[in-house]
Amino acid sequence: MSKKKMMIVSNIFLIGLVSFFMDMSTEMIYPIIPLYLTAVLGATPAIVGVIEGVAESVASLLKVASGYIGDRYQNKKRLAFLGYSASVLYKFVLLIAGSWGGVLAARVIDRTGKGIRTAPRDALVAQSSEKGKLGGSYGLHKMLDMAGSSLGALFAFLFIAFGMKYRSAFLWSVIPGVVAVTIIPLIREEKGAAPNRRRLDFRGLKLDARLKWYFAVLFLFCLGNSSNAFLLLKAQSRGFSTSEVMLLYLIFNVSASILAIPAGRLSDRFGRSRILIPGYLIYGLVYLGFALLTSKASLLILFVAYGAYTAFISGAERALIAEASPADYKGTVLGIYGMLQGFGLLLSSMIAGGMWNVWGPDAPFWFGGVLGIVSALLIAVILRSGKRRKAMSC
């Protein structure tokens, strides 16, 4: 391996390592929070939906701005450092939260950090990747990200299994978060020629028509893609104990981690559509499964399949969007992608919470499953029509 290739791999590995430790930190407590809200603070599933939705909407507003600022001022690493630092602060605020309003404030801080760091971080991965291997690069990053999530979920299970108090778990989660922040200075950012520094009106940003349609379908899909907190509450409603719920979440993370690199590399080799379309179909079938199936064995399989959906979508989709973005605006377009996901999550979490309260715990999964399958069909039309236009122009 040449020195240049080693530098590329090491840079992507360092970015992934930051995500590994931060996701370990976050997932040590994320699956605990909905249980903490409902069992200790007396919140309803609707309130859980409001908390997740409001927090994600704040992140959404910041993703486009941080992506654009990173493109314009070539300061992606600084923005990543600021965003990851906010997620460490989140754990300290959670420690002192004594009501669901306090948890909401903590989650807003955490999602603010995610909103600041996500687009610049994804742009750094694209910048560090070799030509033709972008899916694999995002797959490597996602594998490390989900491996950290898996380890965090394992800690969450151990916290619950050994009866650790919630606030003690929150305190332990600070340690890997601090480690993540200390790695960021080691990451290299290429300082290319900065684009013309236009006002923040995006008049210089021109998106391909196919990408615009893809974003429209993505937003439709996100309306049914509610917070993972509802999956955990659903498992609990099917008779899983709190510690068993933690194990299910661990299984989901392990599944996504194992499949992330192969899925990303397959998208490089066979094309993004051959991975994305099955990925969205898997999501739709998994959500319909959560509505229809009741046995513990079936829910175990569904959590494994949900991990497969996550692996199929994450690398291939970000690679598709980065490749279709104008060269000077990759961070900006990745920010738009994150914004649409966040606004969709805001609405979907509120919709899911309302449906749960009015029609019962199966309703959000019927809704999400149907939208997942419809989205897969629409994405197939968009991506395949794009291939036909490209072939005709050759």
Secondary structure as GFF3:
##gff-version 3
##sequence-region A 1 394
A	DSSP	alpha_helix	3	27	.	.	.	ID=ss1
A	DSSP	alpha_helix	33	39	.	.	.	ID=ss2
A	DSSP	alpha_helix	45	73	.	.	.	ID=ss3
A	DSSP	alpha_helix	76	96	.	.	.	ID=ss4
A	DSSP	alpha_helix	100	128	.	.	.	ID=ss5
A	DSSP	alpha_helix	134	161	.	.	.	ID=ss6
A	DSSP	alpha_helix	166	172	.	.	.	ID=ss7
A	DSSP	alpha_helix	174	183	.	.	.	ID=ss8
A	DSSP	three_ten_helix	184	186	.	.	.	ID=ss9
A	DSSP	alpha_helix	209	222	.	.	.	ID=ss10
A	DSSP	alpha_helix	229	237	.	.	.	ID=ss11
A	DSSP	alpha_helix	242	270	.	.	.	ID=ss12
A	DSSP	alpha_helix	273	292	.	.	.	ID=ss13
A	DSSP	alpha_helix	296	324	.	.	.	ID=ss14
A	DSSP	three_ten_helix	327	329	.	.	.	ID=ss15
A	DSSP	alpha_helix	330	359	.	.	.	ID=ss16
A	DSSP	alpha_helix	363	393	.	.	.	ID=ss17
###
